[in-house]
Amino acid sequence: MNGVYYTRRRGSIFGGLLLMVIGTLFLIHYLAPGVLHLGQLARYWPVLLILWGLARLWDHFAATRRGQAPPRTVSGGDLLLVLLVLVGIVALLSYDRLHRNMGWDDGFNLFGNPYTFTATLPTTAVDPLARIDLWTPRGNITVRPREDKNLSIVVTKTVRASDQAEAQKVADATTVSVQQTPQVLHVEPKIPSGADDAQVSYDVSVFPKTSLTASTGRGQIHVNGIDGELSLSTSGDVDVQQTGSNITLDLRRGDARVHSVAGNVTINGRGQQVDVGEIAGQASINGEFYGPIHVRRIAKAVQFNSSRTALSVSSALGRLDMESGDLVLSDTPGNVSLETRDKDVQFENVQGNVAITDRNGNVDIRYSEPPTSNITITNRSGDISIALPARSSFSITAVARSGDISNDFETPALHLVETSPNAQLQGTVGTGGPKITLNTSYGTIHVLRAPSMPPVPSPAPTPKPGPAKPPVHSPTPTPKPPTTNPR
């Protein structure tokens, strides 16, 4: 070849070394999961760079000693191998996180099998005026009442390991600390290093009058029949029933169900579905909740605040439903103020003042009795519909910019002026009364005459005593199926 010699380029040992290290880590985790958890790889990924550098130094010295050309500093094969390893680690960690957080049980568990161990802590006497503070980083908390003034806790430890013996070691090393002061009794698990994914759940029985704080980093909380104040925090679901005082919930995800509460209810944070009902005090919901929201029979004020909606009801509320792009509110004697967007709004039987501001949605408000308070509705890019009984008296100013107005109340004191593309309705009906102000852009205003309600029948006279007759049962009407709208 004309005196030209080609020196064979030496290959790199990095690929083989990396595979050996990864295989060793998997083997250690499988044989001794309490020693090494693959989740720790996410923290120590820079070790790959160190390993890469050491391999390059070894390749350079080895090639120089043998008179060979050193391998390229960065080869395409090395880059592809590192990328595949990183993608594989991220995929495994993501699967494991979903497996644990979503409660999957698909028969495949790369990170070991779960083993459960149950123990009962010694009963502890508790001052009824003291607050109980329950905390676990991962696990469920259940609280129920007991007759005496003692505290009993059943602890359930769930450990993921390759076999039961290894899981037993981790469970034995996991303890629950109960520390008491005159004001607070604190319950907290002590989990050994390297077993961060171990779950410690509590089943707690306490005196009903006890105030309680319960927090879990990842798990569910269930409380039933406790009359003291409750402060609950979790990333999972919360279910609270039959409580006699104020409740505060801080959610990071999950569903909230709160029913039959003698005090106030406050729900903060973010999550999915919210179901609140039979509340003797106030109800306040603040945050971002992406599932259906159902509120029923609240005796006092109601507040709801999110990035898209601000709702205030000054007194008792019968029903509130928010699902997808719909908001339905009915049966309240108080004032209602609503600011929202991208929602179709429907109000029924609101007796107090009404103030609604909407955008990119329709507004429908209906009355079964003549309104006695002012109504103000401002809408942008949507229709407004208001249905009033025929015997209603009111004054009205309605303006539709780039829209139309239809009116069922034709009286000499009510004037409709249409100047394309706008329309305006102004005047009084009957003897006047509450002021109705309607404004919309790029929509239609409908002023409707609601059908008259049938008269209430007079009570039948009390029959004279006589021979008993068999009762006559009228057929039960079939309920209509609920109407749902797609998201």
Number of C-alpha atoms within 10 A of each C-alpha: 5 4 5 6 7 8 9 11 13 18 14 22 15 21 17 9 14 19 13 11 13 11 12 12 15 16 13 15 19 20 15 16 23 22 12 19 19 18 19 11 16 12 9 9 12 11 11 15 11 11 14 19 14 12 17 20 12 14 21 18 13 15 17 12 8 10 13 16 17 21 17 15 12 11 10 8 12 18 11 12 15 17 12 12 15 16 12 12 17 15 12 15 18 12 14 18 14 11 15 12 14 10 9 12 9 7 7 10 15 11 19 17 16 17 19 15 14 13 10 12 13 11 11 15 13 21 19 17 13 17 22 23 20 20 22 24 20 23 24 26 24 20 21 15 19 16 9 12 18 15 20 19 21 16 20 19 24 23 27 22 25 21 16 15 11 17 27 18 13 24 24 12 13 20 16 16 12 15 11 18 11 10 12 18 19 16 18 16 19 12 21 15 12 15 21 14 17 23 24 30 26 24 16 18 21 26 22 21 19 20 22 23 17 23 24 22 16 21 23 22 25 18 22 17 20 26 21 21 19 23 17 22 25 26 23 23 23 26 16 24 17 16 24 20 19 19 22 17 22 21 23 21 20 20 23 22 16 23 19 18 26 19 19 21 24 17 22 18 17 20 21 18 18 23 16 23 20 18 24 19 19 23 24 17 22 18 18 18 21 17 15 15 20 17 22 18 18 25 21 18 20 23 16 16 18 15 10 11 19 16 17 18 24 18 18 22 26 17 17 19 17 19 18 16 14 19 18 18 21 20 16 25 17 18 19 24 16 18 16 22 19 17 22 21 23 18 20 17 18 24 20 19 20 20 17 18 20 24 20 18 20 23 24 18 21 21 19 15 17 19 23 16 16 19 20 18 22 20 24 20 18 22 25 26 19 22 19 23 18 18 12 20 19 20 19 23 17 24 25 25 21 16 21 22 23 14 15 13 16 10 11 9 12 16 15 16 12 15 11 10 11 16 20 20 21 17 16 22 20 14 9 14 18 18 19 20 17 24 21 26 21 17 22 23 27 19 20 17 18 18 11 12 10 6 6 6 6 6 6 6 6 6 6 6 6 6 6 6 6 6 6 6 6 6 6 6 6 6 6 6 6 5 5 9 8 7 7
